[in-house]
Structures are given as C-alpha cells and as structure tokens.
Amino acid sequence: MKLSLDEYVYLDSLIHRWQSKPKLIALLSLIFCFAFIQRLSFLPVIIFITVILYSLSKLPIKYLISRLRYPGIFILAVIFLLPFLVGETTIFSWGFFSIKQEGCLLILLVITRFLCIITTTLVLLGTSPFLTILKTLRSLGLSPIISDMMLLTYRYLEQMGDRILSMRRALKLKGFNFHQFSSRNLRIMSQLIGSLLVRSYDESKLVYQAMILRGYGYNSQRKNRHEQNIKISDWIACYSVVVISVSIIILQTIS
C-alpha cells in the first residue's frame, strides 16, 4: 500500500510556489468554512472555489479520484439511510419504504461538503511535502509529541499496508477465498487482524526504545533558526482566502 502523498509536490504551479505557512493557514480556513456550510444556496460557491483551487494546483484528476475511493465508500455507507429516516415530506413511497425530500437534500449537502473538504485537503497534502507541513504545524504551536506521532504514523502506515498485502498473498496461496462469507473465514480474518495489531504494537515499542537510545526528547525544545522569509504576496493571498472564508460564514449566518 503506497500513500504517495508526495508524488506531485514538485510540480510547478501557483499553489506549489505558495509558501507553506500562509498556504496552511489559508487552506485550513477554507476547510473550516466548508464544514460550517448549512445552506444549499452556498453549495455552488464552495464548489466553484474548490474547482478553481484544484485547477491552480495543476494536480492530475487521477490523483483526486484514486484518493477519494475509500473515503467515498465510507461516507456513502454513513449517509445511505438518510433519505429514509430524515424529514417528513415524502417524494416516493413503496411499501414500508418512503424517501423523504429533506433526507435527499441533506445527502446533497453532506456529499458536497465532503468532496470540497477532501479535495482541499488533498491540494494541501499534494503540493507540500508532508515533513514540511509538520514543521509548519509545529511552528504554529502544534505539540512536538503530536507532530512526531503524525510523522511516525505516516511512515509506518505504508509498512503496515505492505504487511497486510503479504498476509493476503500468503492466505491466497493456501487456498483462502476472501469473497466467501462464512464463520471460518471471519475467524481467520480476525486472527489476521489480531496478529497484525500485536506485531505492530511490538514493533512500536522497539522503535520507541531505539529513539530513546538516540536521545529523543532531550532536544525537543530546540527551535529552528533558519526559517525561510515569507513573501508579502503569499501573505496577501493568505489573508484574501481567510477573508473569503469568514465572509461566507458571516453571510450564511445573517441570511
């Protein structure tokens, strides 16, 4: 399993050239703005902003589609029952099942916000190296422990994915059918997950002990004195995006 978040960080675009600190502040403000949207009339606005942002990043469409797959399955599973449970205005009825108008509109709202938030997040992760994002977060006040945990999680997720792939391959060679639903298969899959968790826990202890032996934690208060000067134009772009985000939230509140 390869996350490959840094696959396109070296492209040349306006978003790539945007320095990390103002870019992080601006895109986080957009993400919070999208999360606060409650009115359907504002959906075209956030869709337009998201499309412009992704176009300026010059990231390929396949990058977006490939990373929307699994979150998309999750969100569809979560909102599947909304048309049947939310609302009172029935637009279609068949036996015990009735589809409500309010539930359908809520699905539209949730899916649009979800796509805009995920796309903006992918623009952030796809135009800046992950290590640079973590350094920026730390410079903005994020706890060093949390940033280190995020870095280690990113590092070992790929290793865990490769291990799952090896286990699946070994089971397949022994005749295990992943598409067959039975109590035996569920038992084998639970044993596989348990083994993976135990091995991951043992490996995390070894990694932590190795870090302690190399002096981890003793120089955590050291600050980076070689921070790059940020251009005025980057801050202007950041403030512009923040103003747009705040304006959308205010307009939604007063309208």
GISULCOR-V23389 format. One record per residue. N is the residue number from 0. RES is the residue in one small letter. PHI is phi in radians with two decimals (NA if undefined). Layout:
# GISULCOR-V23389
<<N	RES	PHI> <N	RES	PHI>>
This chain:
# GISULCOR-V23389
<<0	m	NA> <1	k	-2.07> <2	l	-1.26> <3	s	0.89> <4	l	-1.19> <5	d	-1.63> <6	e	-1.15> <7	y	-2.09> <8	v	-1.29> <9	y	-1.81> <10	l	-1.22> <11	d	-1.93> <12	s	-2.59> <13	l	-1.08> <14	i	-1.25> <15	h	-1.13> <16	r	-1.39> <17	w	-1.19> <18	q	-1.18> <19	s	-1.11> <20	k	-1.16> <21	p	-1.10> <22	k	-1.13> <23	l	-1.09> <24	i	-1.08> <25	a	-1.15> <26	l	-1.24> <27	l	-1.15> <28	s	-1.13> <29	l	-1.13> <30	i	-1.08> <31	f	-1.13> <32	c	-1.08> <33	f	-1.08> <34	a	-1.19> <35	f	-1.54> <36	i	-1.17> <37	q	-2.16> <38	r	-1.85> <39	l	-1.13> <40	s	-1.15> <41	f	-1.61> <42	l	-1.10> <43	p	-1.04> <44	v	-1.15> <45	i	-1.26> <46	i	-1.13> <47	f	-1.07> <48	i	-1.08> <49	t	-1.14> <50	v	-1.12> <51	i	-1.08> <52	l	-1.08> <53	y	-1.21> <54	s	-1.15> <55	l	-1.17> <56	s	-1.31> <57	k	1.06> <58	l	-1.30> <59	p	-1.21> <60	i	-1.11> <61	k	-1.12> <62	y	-1.12> <63	l	-1.21> <64	i	-1.12> <65	s	-1.14> <66	r	-1.71> <67	l	-1.55> <68	r	-1.06> <69	y	-1.25> <70	p	-1.07> <71	g	-1.14> <72	i	-1.08> <73	f	-1.14> <74	i	-1.20> <75	l	-1.16> <76	a	-1.17> <77	v	-1.28> <78	i	-1.67> <79	f	-1.02> <80	l	-1.56> <81	l	-1.01> <82	p	-1.10> <83	f	-1.61> <84	l	-1.98> <85	v	-1.82> <86	g	1.82> <87	e	-2.22> <88	t	-1.46> <89	t	-1.49> <90	i	-1.89> <91	f	-2.73> <92	s	-2.40> <93	w	-2.60> <94	g	1.14> <95	f	-1.41> <96	f	-1.70> <97	s	-2.47> <98	i	-1.65> <99	k	-1.70> <100	q	-1.13> <101	e	-1.09> <102	g	-1.15> <103	c	-1.14> <104	l	-1.14> <105	l	-1.16> <106	i	-1.07> <107	l	-1.03> <108	l	-1.13> <109	v	-1.15> <110	i	-1.14> <111	t	-1.12> <112	r	-1.06> <113	f	-1.04> <114	l	-1.11> <115	c	-1.18> <116	i	-1.17> <117	i	-1.12> <118	t	-1.11> <119	t	-1.12> <120	t	-1.11> <121	l	-1.18> <122	v	-1.10> <123	l	-1.11> <124	l	-1.28> <125	g	-1.53> <126	t	-2.00> <127	s	-2.42> <128	p	-1.03> <129	f	-1.04> <130	l	-1.13> <131	t	-1.13> <132	i	-1.09> <133	l	-1.14> <134	k	-1.10> <135	t	-1.16> <136	l	-1.06> <137	r	-1.16> <138	s	-1.17> <139	l	-1.55> <140	g	1.95> <141	l	-1.16> <142	s	-1.05> <143	p	-1.02> <144	i	-1.14> <145	i	-1.15> <146	s	-1.13> <147	d	-1.16> <148	m	-1.11> <149	m	-1.12> <150	l	-1.14> <151	l	-1.17> <152	t	-1.09> <153	y	-1.07> <154	r	-1.17> <155	y	-1.67> <156	l	-1.09> <157	e	-1.15> <158	q	-1.14> <159	m	-1.12> <160	g	-1.09> <161	d	-1.12> <162	r	-1.19> <163	i	-1.08> <164	l	-1.10> <165	s	-1.13> <166	m	-1.14> <167	r	-1.10> <168	r	-1.12> <169	a	-1.12> <170	l	-1.13> <171	k	-1.16> <172	l	-1.18> <173	k	-1.58> <174	g	1.62> <175	f	-1.35> <176	n	-1.84> <177	f	-1.26> <178	h	-1.61> <179	q	-1.66> <180	f	-1.65> <181	s	-2.72> <182	s	-1.12> <183	r	-1.12> <184	n	-1.13> <185	l	-1.11> <186	r	-1.13> <187	i	-1.14> <188	m	-1.15> <189	s	-1.14> <190	q	-1.15> <191	l	-1.10> <192	i	-1.13> <193	g	-1.08> <194	s	-1.10> <195	l	-1.13> <196	l	-1.14> <197	v	-1.13> <198	r	-1.16> <199	s	-1.17> <200	y	-1.12> <201	d	-1.09> <202	e	-1.21> <203	s	-1.13> <204	k	-1.15> <205	l	-1.13> <206	v	-1.12> <207	y	-1.11> <208	q	-1.11> <209	a	-1.14> <210	m	-1.16> <211	i	-1.09> <212	l	-1.12> <213	r	-1.66> <214	g	1.56> <215	y	-1.11> <216	g	1.75> <217	y	-1.50> <218	n	-2.11> <219	s	-1.21> <220	q	-1.54> <221	r	-1.20> <222	k	-1.75> <223	n	-1.44> <224	r	-1.65> <225	h	-2.01> <226	e	-1.20> <227	q	-1.30> <228	n	-1.19> <229	i	-1.67> <230	k	-1.21> <231	i	-1.09> <232	s	-1.10> <233	d	-1.18> <234	w	-1.20> <235	i	-1.09> <236	a	-1.09> <237	c	-1.09> <238	y	-1.10> <239	s	-1.11> <240	v	-1.15> <241	v	-1.10> <242	v	-1.09> <243	i	-1.08> <244	s	-1.10> <245	v	-1.13> <246	s	-1.10> <247	i	-1.10> <248	i	-1.12> <249	i	-1.15> <250	l	-1.06> <251	q	-1.17> <252	t	-1.21> <253	i	-1.55> <254	s	-1.48>>
